[in-house]
């Protein structure tokens, strides 16, 4: 990774900040992109404190112009993008049902969201945040790789393999990221650009912490179901993503690997429940 320029979106979050620090530790120059500049800067400060090279940039991955501006600055301050990690994504309450299974009584219950109550704007936002953000960011930064080669790493999810209850928008959106990963891999194969994805299972992040633990820190019923369906019976640690990320980022180690989505899930995708 020495002197490679790595661009990471959503890098202020728990998982992608860990990935950013790992690249920096390997000698890469890391562009830390996040919607919130303060979140990105906190990651950069930690990298620099530990002797790494990184710069923070505030971007909205759904606004191509802001990414073009960031790319221009990155090219001047760090160099052309060698590795792109599309980490921006997430869910939205308006794309989430209250119950796991349909209950007709929920339709008339104002306190609950049934399938028929799902807000199309919420669903649209989730698809944009996951698929469109990946699409637009790749359009901007893959231009640096044309004629030079490069690596694109997308962040898919277990939802793309086996959709989870309650979150149809997020599941569908992540499935589109996996499909897009394969499409890009074929499209750029003769340009020397490899495109792969990782599909994390269940990790505790700032986005899902309140769903997994109550105010006293006790596991919620949702957590108990998740762990029961994970053969290793625990959540993943962010650092456990790094080995796969570095393998897919190393042309010597994975130079003939493109178009795959790697589960990192403690066995969740392999378990039938029996």
SVG drawing of the C-alpha trace seen along z (x, -y; Angstrom):
<svg xmlns="http://www.w3.org/2000/svg" viewBox="-57 -22 63 50">
<polyline fill="none" stroke="black" stroke-width="0.4" points="0.0,0.0 3.1,-2.3 2.2,-5.7 -1.0,-4.5 -3.8,-7.1 -6.9,-5.6 -10.3,-7.4 -12.9,-6.2 -16.4,-7.5 -18.4,-7.3 -15.1,-7.2 -16.3,-8.8 -18.2,-5.7 -17.1,-2.9 -16.3,-0.4 -14.8,-2.6 -12.7,-4.6 -11.1,-1.4 -10.4,-0.6 -9.0,-4.1 -6.6,-3.7 -5.5,-0.2 -4.6,-1.6 -2.7,-4.4 -0.8,-2.0 0.3,-0.2 1.8,-3.4 -1.1,-4.6 -2.1,-8.3 -5.8,-8.3 -8.5,-10.7 -11.1,-10.5 -14.5,-11.6 -17.7,-12.0 -20.8,-14.1 -19.7,-15.5 -16.3,-17.2 -15.8,-16.9 -16.2,-13.1 -13.7,-12.8 -11.2,-15.1 -11.3,-13.0 -10.2,-10.0 -7.5,-12.0 -6.2,-13.4 -5.9,-9.8 -4.0,-8.7 -1.6,-11.6 -1.0,-11.2 0.2,-7.7 2.5,-8.8 0.2,-8.3 -0.8,-10.6 -4.4,-11.6 -6.7,-14.5 -10.3,-15.1 -12.9,-16.2 -16.6,-17.0 -18.7,-15.5 -22.3,-14.6 -22.1,-11.4 -25.4,-12.2 -24.1,-15.5 -21.7,-14.8 -20.4,-18.4 -19.2,-18.2 -17.3,-15.0 -15.7,-16.6 -14.5,-19.4 -13.1,-17.0 -11.4,-15.0 -9.7,-18.1 -8.3,-18.8 -7.3,-15.2 -5.4,-15.1 -3.5,-18.2 -2.9,-17.3 -2.4,-13.5 -2.4,-12.4 -4.6,-10.4 -6.9,-7.8 -5.4,-4.2 -8.0,-2.6 -11.6,-3.6 -13.7,-2.3 -17.4,-3.0 -18.4,-3.0 -21.2,-5.6 -24.6,-3.9 -27.2,-3.2 -30.9,-2.7 -33.8,-5.0 -36.8,-4.5 -39.3,-5.4 -38.1,-2.3 -38.6,0.0 -41.6,1.9 -42.5,2.2 -43.2,6.0 -41.2,8.8 -44.4,10.5 -47.4,8.8 -50.2,8.2 -53.5,6.8 -54.0,4.9 -50.9,2.8 -52.5,1.2 -54.9,-0.7 -52.5,-1.3 -50.9,-4.7 -48.1,-3.7 -46.9,-1.0 -45.6,-1.0 -46.9,1.9 -45.7,2.7 -48.5,0.6 -47.4,-2.4 -43.8,-2.4 -42.9,-5.9 -41.8,-5.9 -39.5,-8.9 -37.9,-6.9 -37.4,-3.9 -36.0,-6.2 -33.6,-7.8 -32.2,-4.4 -31.6,-3.3 -29.9,-6.6 -27.8,-6.5 -26.5,-3.0 -26.7,-2.4 -26.7,-5.9 -23.9,-7.1 -21.7,-4.1 -22.5,-4.8 -21.8,-8.5 -18.6,-8.2 -17.3,-5.6 -18.0,-7.8 -16.0,-10.5 -13.0,-8.7 -12.6,-5.8 -11.6,-8.4 -8.2,-8.5 -7.8,-4.8 -8.3,-4.8 -5.0,-4.0 -3.4,-3.3 -5.4,-0.5 -6.9,-0.6 -9.0,1.1 -12.6,0.4 -14.0,2.0 -17.7,1.7 -19.5,2.3 -22.4,4.7 -24.1,6.6 -25.5,9.8 -28.9,8.3 -27.8,8.8 -27.6,12.5 -30.5,13.1 -32.8,10.2 -33.6,9.4 -37.1,8.9 -38.3,5.3 -35.8,3.6 -36.9,4.2 -35.4,1.0 -32.0,1.6 -31.9,5.2 -32.8,4.4 -30.4,1.5 -27.5,3.6 -28.4,6.3 -28.1,3.7 -24.6,2.8 -23.6,6.5 -25.0,6.6 -23.3,3.3 -20.0,4.7 -20.2,7.6 -21.3,5.3 -18.4,2.9 -15.9,5.8 -16.8,6.9 -17.0,3.4 -13.5,2.4 -11.8,5.8 -9.7,4.9 -8.8,1.6 -6.8,3.1 -9.4,2.0 -10.5,4.7 -13.9,4.4 -14.9,6.4 -17.1,6.1 -17.2,7.2 -20.5,8.2 -20.2,7.6 -22.5,9.6 -23.4,8.1 -21.1,5.4 -22.1,2.9 -22.0,-0.6 -23.3,-4.1 -26.2,-3.5 -27.5,-0.2 -26.4,-0.4 -29.8,-1.6 -31.5,1.3 -29.1,3.9 -28.9,2.7 -31.4,1.0 -30.6,-2.1 -29.0,0.1 -26.8,1.9 -28.7,5.1 -29.2,7.0 -32.6,6.5 -34.7,9.3 -33.4,8.5 -29.8,9.0 -30.8,12.4 -32.2,13.5 -29.1,12.2 -26.7,14.1 -28.8,17.2 -28.5,17.1 -24.7,16.5 -22.8,19.8 -19.9,17.9 -22.5,16.5 -21.0,13.0 -20.8,9.7 -17.9,9.0 -15.1,6.6 -14.3,3.9 -10.7,5.0 -11.9,8.4 -12.7,6.7 -9.1,5.7 -7.6,8.9 -10.1,9.3 -9.9,5.6 -6.1,5.8 -6.2,9.0 -8.6,7.5 -6.4,4.3 -3.2,6.1 -2.6,6.9 0.1,9.4 -2.2,11.3 -5.5,11.1 -4.6,9.9 -6.9,12.4 -9.8,11.8 -12.6,9.5 -16.4,9.4 -16.8,11.2 -18.6,10.4 -16.9,11.8 -19.1,12.5 -17.5,11.6 -20.3,12.8 -19.3,15.4 -21.1,18.1 -24.5,16.3 -24.9,16.9 -24.0,20.5 -26.5,21.3 -29.9,22.7 -31.2,22.2 -31.2,26.0"/>
</svg>
